Amino acid sequence: MACKITHRVNDQQIRFANRDAAERYADIMGGGVQNWVFTTVPNAERLAGPATATDLLAPKQAQRAHRGRP
């Protein structure tokens, strides 16, 4: 089931396909799971489409991330 995490300090929100992915991101990139609030995403919100890593990057970073891909 989809999961959304919200940072406790700056209210940044990120959606993931499942809780395992959300916990991994929070632990490795987000300073630890203790800094995030985990929420199950309702089906209606899930239909909007998942965010990808490049959606979170600045435009130049996204361009660099896509280099070498068809």
N, C-alpha and C positions, 0 to 999 in steps of 0.2 A: 504494500500500500504506500502511496506517496506520502512524503513527509516534508514539512516546512520548518526551518529553523530560524529563530529570531535572536539576534545578539542582545544580551542583557543591557549593554551600555549604550550602543549607538543605534539600536532598532533596525540594523541591516537584516533583510530577510532573503533567504535562499531556499528554493524548492529542490527536492531530490526525488528520484524514482522510488526510493525505499529508505527506511530508517538506518539500515546499515551504512549506506552511502553518506547519509547526513552525519552520522556519528564519526565516520572516518574523516570527512572533511573538517568537522569541528575539532577533532583531536589533532589532526596534522596541520591544518592551515589556519584554524580559527582560535588557537590558543587554549584549547581544551573544552571538553563537553560541558564543564561547569559554567562556561561563559554563554551558553546558548539555551533557549527554551525550545523544546521539540513539540511539534503539533502535527497530528494526522490531517492530511488534506482531504476535504470532501470531494466526492466524484465530480461535482459541477466545476470546482476550481481546477481539478486535474485536466479537464477537457481543454483548458486554455493552452495547454502545451507545456512541456518541461523546459526549464532554463538549461542552457548548455554552458560549459565553462567559458566559451568565447563570448557569450552574452554578458558576462561579468567583467570582461576586459575592456580597456580603452580601445578605440578603433585601431591605433597603430599596433598594439599588442595583439589584437585579433588577426590583423593582416599577417604578422609574423608567425602566429600559431598555425595559419593555413598554408604557409609556404610549403611547397613540395607535395601538396595534395592536389589531386585532379580537380 
